[in-house]
Amino acid sequence: MIKRLFLLALVIQLTACDPAALQQAMGSVLGSGELTTAEISSGLKQALEIGITEGAQKLSQTDGYFKSPYKIFLPPEARKVTDKLQNVPGFTNLENIVLEKINRGAEDAAKKAAPIFKNAITKMTFADALDILMGDKNAATTYLHKATFDQLYQEFNPVIVNSLDKFDARDIWADAVNAYNKLPLGDKADPDLDDYVTKQALAGLFNMVENKELDIRTNISSRTTDLLKKVFAKQDK
């Protein structure tokens, strides 16, 4: 199967994607009953869409981030703020409060993620799909990360900001950092949580998609459609 796919990729380049020549080449290279270009492309897109939909749904539920392996923790530099202020009235439970609020913000933002990912999937070419099918176990997720991360960040960050504001996380953290910065400690802390939370929220989402991709590639029972079964059965060989 791998040899045939490599031959098909070579033929596609040599025929310059002329439709008639491509179909004739596919007939001789793939043979009867083999996957068509449309099936390979659609199958990989379907696998990504399933992973994205399930991942976004799980993460957008209450405790989807906060009480899961994808929980967002404060960065190391932020711990010095919470440690120093733990005995200051009004900030004694600061770390737990901020942790819950930033994770609630990420859960809220995750509701917006699926349409953004799906839009990127529609732009996947057949060549992309072929590379993914022949690639590593996380090839689809790697492709999606490279193709969409910058755009996703630009669109996701405002949602994160709005979500953090919805739960007053930024105000609470800014008050804490400002109080910390007034202490005679020399170094100053950055009150901006937006960038960190956005990147951590996206990392959790990509990890969820990667886990689903691996499940579909390795677990036959997770291939819930006929197309997925057909496409990934060829990968199994």
N, C-alpha and C positions, 0 to 999 in steps of 0.2 A: 504493500500500500504506500509506504513512504517513497519508494522508487517511482511509483506512478505519479505521486503528487509532485515530486521534483521535476519529472518529465513534463507534467502539465504546466508547472510554473515556467519552465523554459519555453514551451510552445507558446504560451501566452505572450511572452516577450517577443518571440520571433514573428508572431502574427500581428503584433502591434494592436492587439485587441480588436481586430476586424471581426465582426459578429459571425459571418459565414465561415471564415477560416477557423475561428475559435471553436465553433460547434463541430466542424469536421474533425479538428484535432482532438477534441474531447472524446469523440466517438472511438478514435483509434487508441488513444492513451488510456482512457478510463474503462472503456468497454461497457457492455450491457450490465445494468444493475448497479453500477458504481455511482458514487455521489456526483451530482451536478454542481456547478459553481454556485448556483442559487441556493442549493441545499446546504453547502458548506457555510456560505455567508449567513444565511438565515439561521442555521443551527447555532453558530457562535454568537450571533446577536441575541438569540433567544436565551442562551445560557447566561449571558451577561445581564439581560433584562430580569431574569428570574432572580439572580443573585442580588442585583441592585434593589429590586422591589422588596424582597424578603429582608435584606439588610436594613434598608431605610425604615421599613415598618417596625422591625424589632427595636432599632435604636431610637425611634421616635416615640415609643411607648414610655410611660412613667417607669423610671429606673432602667431604661434601655441602655443608658450609659452608666448611671450612678451606681447601680448594683449589678454590674456585668464585668466581664474581662476587659471591656473597652472604657472603663471608668477613667475620667480625666483627673489627674492629680496636679497639684500646684508644682510649678517648676522649682528646682532646687533653690534658686535665688530668692524665691518668694517665701520659702520656709523661714528664712532669717527674720522676715517681717512678722510672721505669726508667732515665732518663738519669742521674739523680743516683746511682743505686745500681749502675751498670754496673761500677764499679771496686771495689765492696764484696764481699769474699769471700762466696760463697754466693748472690749475686744477679747475677752477671756475665751470665747468659743469661736473666734474668728475663722480658724482654718476649716472647721466643720461646716460653718455657715457658708463660706465662700465655695468650698468644694461642692456642696449640694447645689448651690445656685448656678455655678458654671456648667455643671452636668445637666441641670434642668434646661439651661439655655441651649446646650448642644442637642438635647432631645427635642426641643422645640424647633430648632433649625433643621434637624434631620427630615422633618416633614416636607421640606422644600427640595430635598436632594434628588429624589428619583427622576423628576422631569428633566433636570439639568443633565444628569447622566444619560438618560434615554436619548436626548437630543444629540449627544456626542456619538452614541452608538449608531445612529442612522447614517453617520458620515463614514463608517467603516467600509473600506473597499474589499473586493474579493481577495486582492493580494494580502491585505492585512489579515483576513480570516484564514487564508492558507498558511501564513506564517504562524498564526496562533495555534492552529490545529496540529502543526508539526513541531510546535515549540515546547517549552517547559510547562510544568503543571500549573504555573501561575501566569502563563503567557498572556491570557486575556486580560487579567487584572493589570499586568505590567503595561500592556498597550494602553489600557484605559487611563492609567495614571499619567503616562507620558503625554498622551494626547489631550488630556482635559484638566490637569491639575491647576495650571495657571488661571484658566478661565473659570474653573470651579471656585478657586480661591476668591477671585474678583466678585463672583456672584454670591458666594456663600458668606463672605465676611460681613456684608451689611445685614444679612439675616441673623448672623451670630450677634452682631452689635445690638440689633433690635431685641433679640431674645434675651441677651444679658440685661438690657435695660428693663425689659418686661419683668424680670425677677430682681431688679435693683442690684445686680451683682457688681456692675462697674462702679456705682456710687459707693457701695459698701467697701469695695477694695480701694478705691481712691481715698476715702476717708482714712482707712487703715494705713496706707502708704504715706499719706501726708502727716499723720501722727507719728509714724516711724521716722520720717525724714526730719522731724523737729528734734529728735533725740540727738544728743551730742556723740554720735557714733562715727562720724567722718564720711562713710560711704552712704550713697543715696539709692533708693529703690525706684523702679519705674512703675507708675500706677496703671500702665496700659496692659490689659489682659486680652485685648481683641485678637491680636496676631497669634498668640500662643493657643488660645482656645480654638480658634478657627483651624489651625494646623492639626491640633490634637483630635478635633471632631472629624476632620477629613481622614486622618490616619485610621481612626476607628472604623469609619465607613468603608475605606478601601480594604482593611483587614477582614471585615465581614464579607465583602464581595469575594475576596481571595479564598476564604474558607468555603464559600458556596461553590466557587469554581472547582476547587479541589474535590469537593464532595461529588459534583456531577461527573468529573473526569474518572473518579475511582470507585464510585458507588452506583451500580446499575439501577438500584431502586430509586435513586434520586433523579433519574431521567424521566420526568413526568409527562413528556409528550412523545409522540411517534418520531418527530423530527430529531429530537435530542437523542433518542435511542439509536436512530439510524446513523447520525453523524458520529457520535462517540463510540459506536460499535466498531467503526473503521479505525478509530484511534486505538482501541483495545488490541487490534491485530498488530 
